[in-house]
Amino acid sequence: MKKLGLASLGFLTMITLAGCSPEATTQNEAENQVSQTSETDTKAETKITEEMVNEAQQKWADGLVAIGKAYQEGNDYEEEASKMIDDRYGFQDGVVLFKPTKTSEENFRLTKEDALSYFVGGAHEEDEGFALAPWSNVRFENEATIIDSDSALASGLYYFTSAETGEETEVEYTFGYYLDSDGVLKIQLQHSSLPFEAK
């Protein structure tokens, strides 16, 4: 094999450097800045409102009911649950602090897979599929909402109506929301618990 001399290596280096012209580098940097600025502007233009929080809660409720309905009708309820989680939760952006109502062994569900198991069963033995109860309706009653531009917190009670008996189950909640890069309100925190019953 013929070895390249130092002169040849120097010549190749000059060609390589010539290909990476300052103009090309500047253009790439400009394109990156435009992309980052566009994303920042999208979030800056969207400010969270109480109406947006209420809408996000209603969409979550509708999504939960839709999972149970798909289960009843023999449709792909796991796919329905996966879609609901993608649409409503921020697992795509990182960890979500999710403490479901009915957990005692795997109390916290910090990944999409663990959340999916809670709603439809599968990954954890204790999971019977909360969404498969099924529920015919979920209504939120916010006790208070705190909004800080691109994040929000809401605490209160939500009521789950059994599709079989019509009875309501009262559950306490705290939700934390943030705006994703598309300006969509996503869940970053959810803590649910049954009210304390004194003996």
PyRosetta script that sets phi, psi and omega in degrees:
from pyrosetta import init, pose_from_sequence

init()
pose = pose_from_sequence("MKKLGLASLGFLTMITLAGCSPEATTQNEAENQVSQTSETDTKAETKITEEMVNEAQQKWADGLVAIGKAYQEGNDYEEEASKMIDDRYGFQDGVVLFKPTKTSEENFRLTKEDALSYFVGGAHEEDEGFALAPWSNVRFENEATIIDSDSALASGLYYFTSAETGEETEVEYTFGYYLDSDGVLKIQLQHSSLPFEAK")
pose.set_psi(1, 133.8)
pose.set_omega(1, -178.6)
pose.set_phi(2, -80.0)
pose.set_psi(2, 128.6)
pose.set_omega(2, -179.1)
pose.set_phi(3, -87.5)
pose.set_psi(3, 146.2)
pose.set_omega(3, 176.9)
pose.set_phi(4, -85.6)
pose.set_psi(4, 133.7)
pose.set_omega(4, 176.9)
pose.set_phi(5, -79.5)
pose.set_psi(5, 171.0)
pose.set_omega(5, -179.5)
pose.set_phi(6, -60.9)
pose.set_psi(6, -36.5)
pose.set_omega(6, -179.4)
pose.set_phi(7, -63.9)
pose.set_psi(7, -41.3)
pose.set_omega(7, 179.7)
pose.set_phi(8, -65.2)
pose.set_psi(8, -41.9)
pose.set_omega(8, 179.3)
pose.set_phi(9, -62.2)
pose.set_psi(9, -40.3)
pose.set_omega(9, 178.8)
pose.set_phi(10, -63.4)
pose.set_psi(10, -39.7)
pose.set_omega(10, 179.1)
pose.set_phi(11, -63.6)
pose.set_psi(11, -42.7)
pose.set_omega(11, 179.1)
pose.set_phi(12, -64.2)
pose.set_psi(12, -38.6)
pose.set_omega(12, 178.8)
pose.set_phi(13, -62.1)
pose.set_psi(13, -40.8)
pose.set_omega(13, 179.2)
pose.set_phi(14, -63.4)
pose.set_psi(14, -39.6)
pose.set_omega(14, 179.7)
pose.set_phi(15, -65.0)
pose.set_psi(15, -43.2)
pose.set_omega(15, -179.2)
pose.set_phi(16, -61.9)
pose.set_psi(16, -45.6)
pose.set_omega(16, 179.8)
pose.set_phi(17, -64.8)
pose.set_psi(17, -35.0)
pose.set_omega(17, 179.6)
pose.set_phi(18, -65.2)
pose.set_psi(18, -34.9)
pose.set_omega(18, 179.9)
pose.set_phi(19, -68.2)
pose.set_psi(19, -28.6)
pose.set_omega(19, 179.4)
pose.set_phi(20, -96.0)
pose.set_psi(20, 65.9)
pose.set_omega(20, -176.2)
pose.set_phi(21, -69.4)
pose.set_psi(21, 151.9)
pose.set_omega(21, 177.4)
pose.set_phi(22, -55.6)
pose.set_psi(22, -32.8)
pose.set_omega(22, -179.0)
pose.set_phi(23, -65.6)
pose.set_psi(23, -42.1)
pose.set_omega(23, -179.8)
pose.set_phi(24, -65.4)
pose.set_psi(24, -43.0)
pose.set_omega(24, 179.4)
pose.set_phi(25, -62.4)
pose.set_psi(25, -45.0)
pose.set_omega(25, 179.6)
pose.set_phi(26, -60.9)
pose.set_psi(26, -40.0)
pose.set_omega(26, -179.7)
pose.set_phi(27, -64.4)
pose.set_psi(27, -42.7)
pose.set_omega(27, 178.7)
pose.set_phi(28, -63.0)
pose.set_psi(28, -42.5)
pose.set_omega(28, 178.8)
pose.set_phi(29, -62.4)
pose.set_psi(29, -41.0)
pose.set_omega(29, -179.9)
pose.set_phi(30, -63.5)
pose.set_psi(30, -42.1)
pose.set_omega(30, 179.7)
pose.set_phi(31, -64.0)
pose.set_psi(31, -40.8)
pose.set_omega(31, 178.2)
pose.set_phi(32, -63.6)
pose.set_psi(32, -41.1)
pose.set_omega(32, 179.8)
pose.set_phi(33, -64.6)
pose.set_psi(33, -40.1)
pose.set_omega(33, 178.3)
pose.set_phi(34, -62.6)
pose.set_psi(34, -43.0)
pose.set_omega(34, -180.0)
pose.set_phi(35, -62.5)
pose.set_psi(35, -45.8)
pose.set_omega(35, -179.9)
pose.set_phi(36, -66.7)
pose.set_psi(36, -40.4)
pose.set_omega(36, 179.6)
pose.set_phi(37, -64.6)
pose.set_psi(37, -40.3)
pose.set_omega(37, 179.7)
pose.set_phi(38, -61.7)
pose.set_psi(38, -43.2)
pose.set_omega(38, 179.4)
pose.set_phi(39, -65.2)
pose.set_psi(39, -42.7)
pose.set_omega(39, 179.4)
pose.set_phi(40, -64.1)
pose.set_psi(40, -41.9)
pose.set_omega(40, -179.8)
pose.set_phi(41, -62.5)
pose.set_psi(41, -37.8)
pose.set_omega(41, 179.6)
pose.set_phi(42, -60.2)
pose.set_psi(42, -44.3)
pose.set_omega(42, 179.3)
pose.set_phi(43, -71.3)
pose.set_psi(43, -37.7)
pose.set_omega(43, -178.0)
pose.set_phi(44, -65.6)
pose.set_psi(44, -35.0)
pose.set_omega(44, -178.3)
pose.set_phi(45, -73.8)
pose.set_psi(45, -23.6)
pose.set_omega(45, -177.7)
pose.set_phi(46, -100.8)
pose.set_psi(46, 118.5)
pose.set_omega(46, 176.2)
pose.set_phi(47, -112.9)
pose.set_psi(47, 134.9)
pose.set_omega(47, -179.3)
pose.set_phi(48, -68.2)
pose.set_psi(48, 137.1)
pose.set_omega(48, 175.4)
pose.set_phi(49, -122.2)
pose.set_psi(49, 165.0)
pose.set_omega(49, 178.0)
pose.set_phi(50, -63.5)
pose.set_psi(50, -33.9)
pose.set_omega(50, 177.5)
pose.set_phi(51, -62.7)
pose.set_psi(51, -38.8)
pose.set_omega(51, 178.1)
pose.set_phi(52, -64.9)
pose.set_psi(52, -38.9)
pose.set_omega(52, 177.6)
pose.set_phi(53, -63.5)
pose.set_psi(53, -46.0)
pose.set_omega(53, 178.8)
pose.set_phi(54, -60.8)
pose.set_psi(54, -40.1)
pose.set_omega(54, 179.7)
pose.set_phi(55, -66.2)
pose.set_psi(55, -40.9)
pose.set_omega(55, 178.6)
pose.set_phi(56, -63.3)
pose.set_psi(56, -39.0)
pose.set_omega(56, 178.3)
pose.set_phi(57, -65.8)
pose.set_psi(57, -41.2)
pose.set_omega(57, 179.3)
pose.set_phi(58, -65.4)
pose.set_psi(58, -39.2)
pose.set_omega(58, 178.8)
pose.set_phi(59, -65.8)
pose.set_psi(59, -37.5)
pose.set_omega(59, 176.1)
pose.set_phi(60, -63.0)
pose.set_psi(60, -45.6)
pose.set_omega(60, 179.1)
pose.set_phi(61, -60.5)
pose.set_psi(61, -46.6)
pose.set_omega(61, 179.5)
pose.set_phi(62, -62.3)
pose.set_psi(62, -38.4)
pose.set_omega(62, 179.6)
pose.set_phi(63, -65.0)
pose.set_psi(63, -41.1)
pose.set_omega(63, 179.0)
pose.set_phi(64, -64.4)
pose.set_psi(64, -44.4)
pose.set_omega(64, 178.6)
pose.set_phi(65, -62.6)
pose.set_psi(65, -39.5)
pose.set_omega(65, -178.8)
pose.set_phi(66, -63.5)
pose.set_psi(66, -34.7)
pose.set_omega(66, 177.9)
pose.set_phi(67, -63.5)
pose.set_psi(67, -47.5)
pose.set_omega(67, 179.3)
pose.set_phi(68, -63.4)
pose.set_psi(68, -37.6)
pose.set_omega(68, 179.3)
pose.set_phi(69, -66.0)
pose.set_psi(69, -42.1)
pose.set_omega(69, 177.9)
pose.set_phi(70, -61.8)
pose.set_psi(70, -39.0)
pose.set_omega(70, 178.3)
pose.set_phi(71, -63.8)
pose.set_psi(71, -45.0)
pose.set_omega(71, 179.6)
pose.set_phi(72, -62.7)
pose.set_psi(72, -38.0)
pose.set_omega(72, -174.8)
pose.set_phi(73, -88.7)
pose.set_psi(73, 3.1)
pose.set_omega(73, 178.0)
pose.set_phi(74, 75.7)
pose.set_psi(74, 21.6)
pose.set_omega(74, 178.5)
pose.set_phi(75, -93.2)
pose.set_psi(75, 179.8)
pose.set_omega(75, -176.3)
pose.set_phi(76, -77.0)
pose.set_psi(76, 85.3)
pose.set_omega(76, -177.0)
pose.set_phi(77, -72.5)
pose.set_psi(77, -26.5)
pose.set_omega(77, 177.4)
pose.set_phi(78, -67.2)
pose.set_psi(78, -40.5)
pose.set_omega(78, 177.0)
pose.set_phi(79, -65.6)
pose.set_psi(79, -38.9)
pose.set_omega(79, 177.8)
pose.set_phi(80, -62.4)
pose.set_psi(80, -41.2)
pose.set_omega(80, 179.3)
pose.set_phi(81, -68.1)
pose.set_psi(81, -40.6)
pose.set_omega(81, 179.1)
pose.set_phi(82, -61.9)
pose.set_psi(82, -41.9)
pose.set_omega(82, 179.0)
pose.set_phi(83, -65.4)
pose.set_psi(83, -42.7)
pose.set_omega(83, 179.4)
pose.set_phi(84, -61.0)
pose.set_psi(84, -42.2)
pose.set_omega(84, 179.6)
pose.set_phi(85, -64.7)
pose.set_psi(85, -43.8)
pose.set_omega(85, 178.7)
pose.set_phi(86, -62.8)
pose.set_psi(86, -39.2)
pose.set_omega(86, -176.8)
pose.set_phi(87, -74.7)
pose.set_psi(87, -34.5)
pose.set_omega(87, -169.4)
pose.set_phi(88, -104.4)
pose.set_psi(88, -28.5)
pose.set_omega(88, -176.2)
pose.set_phi(89, -106.4)
pose.set_psi(89, 160.6)
pose.set_omega(89, -176.7)
pose.set_phi(90, -101.8)
pose.set_psi(90, 32.5)
pose.set_omega(90, -179.0)
pose.set_phi(91, -60.8)
pose.set_psi(91, -26.0)
pose.set_omega(91, 179.2)
pose.set_phi(92, -64.0)
pose.set_psi(92, -25.5)
pose.set_omega(92, -176.1)
pose.set_phi(93, -99.1)
pose.set_psi(93, -4.2)
pose.set_omega(93, -179.2)
pose.set_phi(94, 145.1)
pose.set_psi(94, -158.0)
pose.set_omega(94, -177.7)
pose.set_phi(95, -71.9)
pose.set_psi(95, 138.8)
pose.set_omega(95, 171.5)
pose.set_phi(96, -112.6)
pose.set_psi(96, 130.1)
pose.set_omega(96, 179.4)
pose.set_phi(97, -83.3)
pose.set_psi(97, 92.1)
pose.set_omega(97, -173.6)
pose.set_phi(98, -115.5)
pose.set_psi(98, 112.2)
pose.set_omega(98, 173.6)
pose.set_phi(99, -114.6)
pose.set_psi(99, 98.9)
pose.set_omega(99, -178.1)
pose.set_phi(100, -69.2)
pose.set_psi(100, 171.4)
pose.set_omega(100, -178.0)
pose.set_phi(101, -71.3)
pose.set_psi(101, -50.8)
pose.set_omega(101, -171.2)
pose.set_phi(102, -107.4)
pose.set_psi(102, 71.8)
pose.set_omega(102, 173.5)
pose.set_phi(103, -136.6)
pose.set_psi(103, 143.8)
pose.set_omega(103, 178.8)
pose.set_phi(104, -138.5)
pose.set_psi(104, -18.9)
pose.set_omega(104, 179.5)
pose.set_phi(105, -104.9)
pose.set_psi(105, -59.0)
pose.set_omega(105, 173.2)
pose.set_phi(106, -99.1)
pose.set_psi(106, 79.3)
pose.set_omega(106, -170.2)
pose.set_phi(107, -63.4)
pose.set_psi(107, -37.3)
pose.set_omega(107, -174.5)
pose.set_phi(108, -112.7)
pose.set_psi(108, 139.2)
pose.set_omega(108, -178.2)
pose.set_phi(109, -120.3)
pose.set_psi(109, 94.5)
pose.set_omega(109, -170.7)
pose.set_phi(110, -96.6)
pose.set_psi(110, -0.9)
pose.set_omega(110, 178.3)
pose.set_phi(111, -126.2)
pose.set_psi(111, 163.0)
pose.set_omega(111, 178.5)
pose.set_phi(112, -61.7)
pose.set_psi(112, -40.3)
pose.set_omega(112, -178.3)
pose.set_phi(113, -60.8)
pose.set_psi(113, -42.0)
pose.set_omega(113, 179.5)
pose.set_phi(114, -69.6)
pose.set_psi(114, -37.5)
pose.set_omega(114, 177.6)
pose.set_phi(115, -66.2)
pose.set_psi(115, -42.3)
pose.set_omega(115, 179.1)
pose.set_phi(116, -60.6)
pose.set_psi(116, -41.3)
pose.set_omega(116, 178.5)
pose.set_phi(117, -61.8)
pose.set_psi(117, -39.5)
pose.set_omega(117, 179.1)
pose.set_phi(118, -62.2)
pose.set_psi(118, -42.9)
pose.set_omega(118, -175.8)
pose.set_phi(119, -75.4)
pose.set_psi(119, -35.4)
pose.set_omega(119, -175.2)
pose.set_phi(120, -129.1)
pose.set_psi(120, 2.2)
pose.set_omega(120, 179.9)
pose.set_phi(121, 83.2)
pose.set_psi(121, 165.4)
pose.set_omega(121, 174.4)
pose.set_phi(122, 133.5)
pose.set_psi(122, -64.3)
pose.set_omega(122, -170.8)
pose.set_phi(123, -82.7)
pose.set_psi(123, -26.1)
pose.set_omega(123, -176.8)
pose.set_phi(124, -127.1)
pose.set_psi(124, 137.4)
pose.set_omega(124, -174.2)
pose.set_phi(125, -59.3)
pose.set_psi(125, -34.1)
pose.set_omega(125, -177.4)
pose.set_phi(126, -74.8)
pose.set_psi(126, -13.4)
pose.set_omega(126, -175.3)
pose.set_phi(127, -81.2)
pose.set_psi(127, 117.5)
pose.set_omega(127, 176.9)
pose.set_phi(128, -100.1)
pose.set_psi(128, -6.0)
pose.set_omega(128, -179.1)
pose.set_phi(129, 93.0)
pose.set_psi(129, 85.4)
pose.set_omega(129, -176.6)
pose.set_phi(130, -57.6)
pose.set_psi(130, -37.8)
pose.set_omega(130, -177.1)
pose.set_phi(131, -75.7)
pose.set_psi(131, -12.3)
pose.set_omega(131, -176.9)
pose.set_phi(132, -91.2)
pose.set_psi(132, 10.8)
pose.set_omega(132, -177.0)
pose.set_phi(133, -46.9)
pose.set_psi(133, -44.7)
pose.set_omega(133, -14.1)
pose.set_phi(134, -90.8)
pose.set_psi(134, 175.3)
pose.set_omega(134, 179.0)
pose.set_phi(135, -111.6)
pose.set_psi(135, 139.6)
pose.set_omega(135, 179.2)
pose.set_phi(136, -94.9)
pose.set_psi(136, -17.7)
pose.set_omega(136, -178.8)
pose.set_phi(137, -162.6)
pose.set_psi(137, 149.1)
pose.set_omega(137, 172.5)
pose.set_phi(138, -135.8)
pose.set_psi(138, 127.3)
pose.set_omega(138, 178.2)
pose.set_phi(139, -124.5)
pose.set_psi(139, 138.8)
pose.set_omega(139, -179.0)
pose.set_phi(140, -99.5)
pose.set_psi(140, 142.0)
pose.set_omega(140, 169.3)
pose.set_phi(141, -130.1)
pose.set_psi(141, 98.2)
pose.set_omega(141, -179.3)
pose.set_phi(142, -72.0)
pose.set_psi(142, 129.3)
pose.set_omega(142, 173.9)
pose.set_phi(143, -80.6)
pose.set_psi(143, -39.3)
pose.set_omega(143, 178.0)
pose.set_phi(144, -161.3)
pose.set_psi(144, 151.9)
pose.set_omega(144, 178.4)
pose.set_phi(145, -132.1)
pose.set_psi(145, 132.6)
pose.set_omega(145, 176.6)
pose.set_phi(146, -115.3)
pose.set_psi(146, 124.7)
pose.set_omega(146, -177.6)
pose.set_phi(147, -120.7)
pose.set_psi(147, 130.7)
pose.set_omega(147, 179.3)
pose.set_phi(148, -131.8)
pose.set_psi(148, 75.7)
pose.set_omega(148, 176.3)
pose.set_phi(149, 61.0)
pose.set_psi(149, -83.3)
pose.set_omega(149, -175.7)
pose.set_phi(150, -110.1)
pose.set_psi(150, 18.2)
pose.set_omega(150, 174.3)
pose.set_phi(151, -147.8)
pose.set_psi(151, 158.9)
pose.set_omega(151, -177.8)
pose.set_phi(152, -153.9)
pose.set_psi(152, 150.9)
pose.set_omega(152, 174.9)
pose.set_phi(153, -125.9)
pose.set_psi(153, 142.8)
pose.set_omega(153, 177.3)
pose.set_phi(154, -142.3)
pose.set_psi(154, 132.3)
pose.set_omega(154, 177.2)
pose.set_phi(155, -126.2)
pose.set_psi(155, 149.0)
pose.set_omega(155, 178.4)
pose.set_phi(156, 169.1)
pose.set_psi(156, -150.9)
pose.set_omega(156, 179.6)
pose.set_phi(157, -122.1)
pose.set_psi(157, 138.6)
pose.set_omega(157, 168.2)
pose.set_phi(158, -123.0)
pose.set_psi(158, 151.4)
pose.set_omega(158, -172.4)
pose.set_phi(159, -120.2)
pose.set_psi(159, 124.4)
pose.set_omega(159, -178.6)
pose.set_phi(160, -103.6)
pose.set_psi(160, 120.9)
pose.set_omega(160, -179.5)
pose.set_phi(161, -95.8)
pose.set_psi(161, 122.7)
pose.set_omega(161, 179.3)
pose.set_phi(162, -67.7)
pose.set_psi(162, 131.5)
pose.set_omega(162, 178.2)
pose.set_phi(163, -71.7)
pose.set_psi(163, -16.8)
pose.set_omega(163, -177.4)
pose.set_phi(164, -94.3)
pose.set_psi(164, -40.3)
pose.set_omega(164, -175.3)
pose.set_phi(165, -111.4)
pose.set_psi(165, -19.3)
pose.set_omega(165, -176.9)
pose.set_phi(166, 81.2)
pose.set_psi(166, -0.5)
pose.set_omega(166, 179.9)
pose.set_phi(167, -77.3)
pose.set_psi(167, 148.1)
pose.set_omega(167, 179.1)
pose.set_phi(168, -99.8)
pose.set_psi(168, 140.8)
pose.set_omega(168, 173.3)
pose.set_phi(169, -113.5)
pose.set_psi(169, 124.4)
pose.set_omega(169, -178.7)
pose.set_phi(170, -89.3)
pose.set_psi(170, 131.4)
pose.set_omega(170, -178.9)
pose.set_phi(171, -134.8)
pose.set_psi(171, 140.3)
pose.set_omega(171, 177.1)
pose.set_phi(172, -88.4)
pose.set_psi(172, 147.7)
pose.set_omega(172, -178.6)
pose.set_phi(173, -146.9)
pose.set_psi(173, 155.9)
pose.set_omega(173, 163.1)
pose.set_phi(174, -136.4)
pose.set_psi(174, 125.7)
pose.set_omega(174, 177.1)
pose.set_phi(175, -115.3)
pose.set_psi(175, 141.7)
pose.set_omega(175, 171.6)
pose.set_phi(176, -119.0)
pose.set_psi(176, 131.6)
pose.set_omega(176, -176.8)
pose.set_phi(177, -121.4)
pose.set_psi(177, 154.4)
pose.set_omega(177, 172.4)
pose.set_phi(178, -142.6)
pose.set_psi(178, 161.7)
pose.set_omega(178, 175.7)
pose.set_phi(179, -91.0)
pose.set_psi(179, 125.5)
pose.set_omega(179, 176.5)
pose.set_phi(180, -80.9)
pose.set_psi(180, -176.7)
pose.set_omega(180, -174.7)
pose.set_phi(181, -65.5)
pose.set_psi(181, -17.0)
pose.set_omega(181, 177.4)
pose.set_phi(182, -96.5)
pose.set_psi(182, 5.2)
pose.set_omega(182, -179.4)
pose.set_phi(183, 77.8)
pose.set_psi(183, 20.2)
pose.set_omega(183, 179.7)
pose.set_phi(184, -97.1)
pose.set_psi(184, 136.5)
pose.set_omega(184, -179.8)
pose.set_phi(185, -76.7)
pose.set_psi(185, 120.6)
pose.set_omega(185, -178.6)
pose.set_phi(186, -122.1)
pose.set_psi(186, 152.3)
pose.set_omega(186, 178.9)
pose.set_phi(187, -81.6)
pose.set_psi(187, 127.5)
pose.set_omega(187, 176.3)
pose.set_phi(188, -114.5)
pose.set_psi(188, -17.7)
pose.set_omega(188, 179.5)
pose.set_phi(189, -144.1)
pose.set_psi(189, 133.0)
pose.set_omega(189, 172.2)
pose.set_phi(190, -146.4)
pose.set_psi(190, 121.0)
pose.set_omega(190, 176.2)
pose.set_phi(191, -126.5)
pose.set_psi(191, 120.1)
pose.set_omega(191, -179.4)
pose.set_phi(192, -123.4)
pose.set_psi(192, 143.5)
pose.set_omega(192, 177.8)
pose.set_phi(193, -155.0)
pose.set_psi(193, 151.1)
pose.set_omega(193, 175.2)
pose.set_phi(194, -78.5)
pose.set_psi(194, 143.7)
pose.set_omega(194, -179.8)
pose.set_phi(195, -57.2)
pose.set_psi(195, 143.2)
pose.set_omega(195, 178.5)
pose.set_phi(196, -65.8)
pose.set_psi(196, 136.8)
pose.set_omega(196, 177.4)
pose.set_phi(197, -116.4)
pose.set_psi(197, 114.3)
pose.set_omega(197, 179.6)
pose.set_phi(198, -70.6)
pose.set_psi(198, 139.4)
pose.set_omega(198, 179.4)
pose.set_phi(199, -80.4)
pose.dump_pdb("model.pdb")
